Amino acid sequence: MATNNLRLYNPNELPDAATMLIGIVVSEWNSHITHALRDGALEVLRTAGLNESQIILEYVPGSFELPMGAQILIETHPVDAVIVLGSVIRGETPHFDFVCDACAQGIMRVGLDHQTPVIFGVLTDDNEAQSLARAGGEKGNKGIEAAVTALKMVALTDRLINKII
């Protein structure tokens, strides 16, 4: 995901989304966090002009399953981008590292394999307070940033790959 503060986006500067179809895959694990990310992403997509028929929303059990969810969505729907939203909170074992690495690598691979933007909206925090701060708290909402990134990447893809001017 982009490193600048996209949560402060200007709605008037969003790409034209009139013909876009955007998928969102949300992890059910830590749902009090991931649903806040989902709501932030949906807010941006609706602000950009997408209606409910242009947004495909699916759920997977955990962040480890996000890449597979994104791949299935891409292979079964003509989506322009997929936003994946999850939350992995560090625990006492190396499980955190395995899940985070597999999730990040898988998401990147799906996007590259399908030449479709797959946006990494997965929080990988040390504790729940950090996650809550990034899911609508003092650090903003990373779901908002993921949706802005998706819209910008679809516009880039259309311009460079699909040659739409």
C-alpha positions as CSV (number, residue, x, y, z in Angstrom):
1,M,0.0,0.0,0.0
2,A,1.1,3.5,-0.6
3,T,3.2,5.2,2.1
4,N,1.7,8.7,1.9
5,N,-1.4,9.6,3.9
6,L,-4.1,8.6,1.5
7,R,-6.7,8.8,4.3
8,L,-6.7,12.6,3.6
9,Y,-7.7,12.1,0.0
10,N,-9.6,14.7,-1.9
11,P,-12.8,13.0,-3.3
12,N,-12.7,15.4,-6.3
13,E,-9.3,14.0,-7.2
14,L,-10.4,10.3,-7.3
15,P,-10.3,8.6,-10.7
16,D,-13.5,8.2,-12.6
17,A,-15.0,5.0,-11.3
18,A,-18.2,4.9,-13.4
19,T,-17.2,1.7,-15.2
20,M,-15.1,0.0,-12.5
21,L,-15.9,-3.3,-10.8
22,I,-14.0,-3.7,-7.5
23,G,-13.8,-6.7,-5.3
24,I,-13.2,-6.7,-1.6
25,V,-12.1,-9.7,0.3
26,V,-12.3,-9.4,4.1
27,S,-10.8,-11.6,6.8
28,E,-13.4,-12.7,9.4
29,W,-10.6,-13.1,12.0
30,N,-10.4,-9.9,14.2
31,S,-13.7,-8.9,12.7
32,H,-14.1,-5.9,14.9
33,I,-11.0,-4.5,13.2
34,T,-11.5,-5.9,9.6
35,H,-15.1,-4.7,9.4
36,A,-14.0,-1.2,10.3
37,L,-11.4,-1.4,7.4
38,R,-14.2,-2.7,5.1
39,D,-16.5,0.2,6.1
40,G,-13.7,2.7,5.3
41,A,-13.0,1.1,1.9
42,L,-16.8,1.0,1.1
43,E,-17.1,4.7,2.0
44,V,-14.4,5.7,-0.5
45,L,-15.8,3.5,-3.3
46,R,-19.2,4.9,-2.9
47,T,-17.8,8.4,-2.8
48,A,-16.1,7.7,-6.1
49,G,-19.5,6.8,-7.6
50,L,-19.6,3.0,-7.4
51,N,-23.0,1.5,-6.7
52,E,-23.6,-1.8,-4.9
53,S,-23.6,-3.8,-8.2
54,Q,-20.0,-2.6,-8.9
55,I,-18.7,-3.8,-5.6
56,I,-18.2,-7.5,-4.9
57,L,-17.8,-8.2,-1.2
58,E,-16.6,-11.6,0.0
59,Y,-15.3,-13.0,3.3
60,V,-12.6,-15.6,4.2
61,P,-11.8,-17.1,7.6
62,G,-8.5,-15.4,8.2
63,S,-5.7,-13.4,6.6
64,F,-3.9,-16.5,5.4
65,E,-6.8,-17.2,3.1
66,L,-6.9,-13.7,1.6
67,P,-4.7,-14.5,-1.4
68,M,-6.9,-17.5,-2.4
69,G,-10.0,-15.4,-1.9
70,A,-8.5,-12.7,-4.2
71,Q,-7.5,-15.3,-6.8
72,I,-10.9,-16.9,-6.9
73,L,-12.6,-13.5,-7.2
74,I,-10.4,-12.5,-10.1
75,E,-11.0,-15.9,-11.8
76,T,-14.7,-15.8,-11.4
77,H,-15.5,-12.1,-11.9
78,P,-14.2,-9.4,-14.4
79,V,-12.9,-7.2,-11.5
80,D,-10.6,-4.3,-12.2
81,A,-9.0,-4.6,-8.8
82,V,-9.3,-6.5,-5.5
83,I,-8.8,-5.0,-2.1
84,V,-7.8,-7.5,0.6
85,L,-8.5,-6.5,4.2
86,G,-7.2,-8.3,7.2
87,S,-5.6,-8.0,10.7
88,V,-2.8,-10.1,12.1
89,I,-1.8,-9.3,15.7
90,R,1.5,-10.5,17.0
91,G,1.3,-13.3,19.6
92,E,3.8,-15.3,21.6
93,T,4.7,-17.7,18.8
94,P,6.2,-17.3,15.3
95,H,2.7,-17.9,13.8
96,F,2.5,-14.1,13.2
97,D,5.5,-14.2,11.0
98,F,4.4,-17.2,8.9
99,V,0.9,-15.8,8.4
100,C,2.1,-12.3,7.5
101,D,4.8,-13.5,5.1
102,A,2.4,-16.0,3.3
103,C,-0.3,-13.4,3.1
104,A,1.9,-10.6,1.7
105,Q,3.7,-13.0,-0.8
106,G,0.4,-14.6,-1.9
107,I,-1.3,-11.2,-2.5
108,M,1.6,-10.0,-4.5
109,R,1.7,-13.2,-6.6
110,V,-2.0,-13.1,-7.4
111,G,-1.8,-9.5,-8.6
112,L,1.3,-10.2,-10.7
113,D,0.0,-13.5,-12.1
114,H,-3.3,-11.9,-13.2
115,Q,-2.1,-8.4,-14.0
116,T,-4.8,-7.1,-11.8
117,P,-4.2,-4.7,-8.9
118,V,-4.6,-6.6,-5.6
119,I,-4.3,-4.1,-2.8
120,F,-2.7,-5.1,0.5
121,G,-4.9,-3.7,3.2
122,V,-3.7,-6.1,5.9
123,L,-2.7,-4.7,9.3
124,T,0.3,-6.5,10.8
125,D,0.5,-5.0,14.3
126,D,2.2,-5.8,17.6
127,N,-1.0,-5.4,19.6
128,E,-4.8,-4.8,19.3
129,A,-4.4,-1.1,20.3
130,Q,-2.2,-0.5,17.2
131,S,-4.7,-2.2,15.0
132,L,-7.6,-0.2,16.3
133,A,-5.6,3.0,15.8
134,R,-5.3,2.0,12.1
135,A,-8.9,0.9,11.7
136,G,-10.6,4.2,12.3
137,G,-8.6,5.5,15.3
138,E,-5.9,8.1,15.7
139,K,-3.9,6.7,12.8
140,G,-6.8,6.8,10.4
141,N,-8.4,3.9,8.5
142,K,-6.2,1.8,6.3
143,G,-9.3,0.6,4.5
144,I,-9.7,4.1,3.2
145,E,-6.1,4.1,2.0
146,A,-6.5,0.7,0.3
147,A,-9.6,1.9,-1.6
148,V,-7.9,5.1,-2.8
149,T,-4.9,2.9,-3.9
150,A,-7.2,0.5,-5.8
151,L,-8.9,3.3,-7.7
152,K,-5.6,4.9,-8.6
153,M,-4.1,1.5,-9.7
154,V,-7.2,0.8,-11.9
155,A,-6.7,4.1,-13.6
156,L,-3.0,3.4,-14.1
157,T,-3.8,-0.1,-15.5
158,D,-6.4,1.3,-17.9
159,R,-4.0,4.0,-19.1
160,L,-0.9,1.9,-19.5
161,I,-2.1,-1.7,-20.2
162,N,-5.6,-1.3,-21.6
163,K,-4.7,2.0,-23.4
164,I,-7.8,3.9,-22.3
165,I,-7.1,7.6,-22.5
